[in-house]
């Protein structure tokens, strides 16, 4: 438990729910990392509710006492982290919302502040990648998910939804496909072309079955080899995790990673150049006992810890 006088001396049931009790500010002077909420879920294809994800993750982040024993770092002491608040989204207009996300993210990154975003549905990754690309050029992307999200259209004539962001990102040249890995893919699809399309676009698609056979260590070895020194963006759809551990999501698929396996996977990215990340698809209306939001808050804490460890090296 934190020492008296620290932000963590308050009990988890006390205080305003900013992420990790960080100050809520839009002053980016001297800020290393900003947490940004993106409460948009209007492009979901099954169960909505992820617009409430950022609020739920922040609330459960009050359980984070500040020191990461597994990574041996106190990220809030190493990094100046703030909670930037939420993007002003427009639920009925995905294009206006994406523009607002991109503009807000670009403002943060132009201040040389790294960004971790809380979704929201997975469509938000596209404008976030656009903003990150402006700062860093083509990005290595490690994409944890049950679904490839590389469809051309989820609905006839509509090119933008939570099932299309990575096809659009590849088409726009945002992703270095030599270093694009989709990890944890599983579940029924409309046909074999869904996986084939992702591979044809250049993704290294690692199904959950293959990941289970390879083991965490070998999956991490391939990530390290493919990503190398490139600027890395991590996008984590909470449905990469088995709904037994993370039921609060819009499109659950049985048989995914355990909570601990996902912790291991994130911790294994420590030597890479992590420049940005998002965690998406937490849907509180389906979250029994808040266990998905608790996990999500801890996964964001792991991402912050990776950034902090890299800073201290």
Secondary structure, DSSP 4 states (H G I P E B T S, - for coil): -PPTTSGGGS-TTSS---GGG--B----TT-SEEEEEE---TT-SS---GGGHHHHHHHHGGG--S-BTTTTB-HHHHS-EEEEEE----TT-HHHHHHHHHHHHHHHHHTT-EEEEEES-TTHHHHHHHHHHHHHSSEEEEEE-SS----S-SBTTB--STTTHHHHHHHTT-EEEEEEEEEEE-S--SSTHHHHHHHHTT-EEEEHHHHHHH-HHHHHHHHHHHHTTSEEEEEEEGGGB-TTT---BSS--SS-B-HHHHHHHHHTTTTSEEEEEEEE-B-GGG-GGGHHHHHHHHHHHHHHHHHHHHHH-
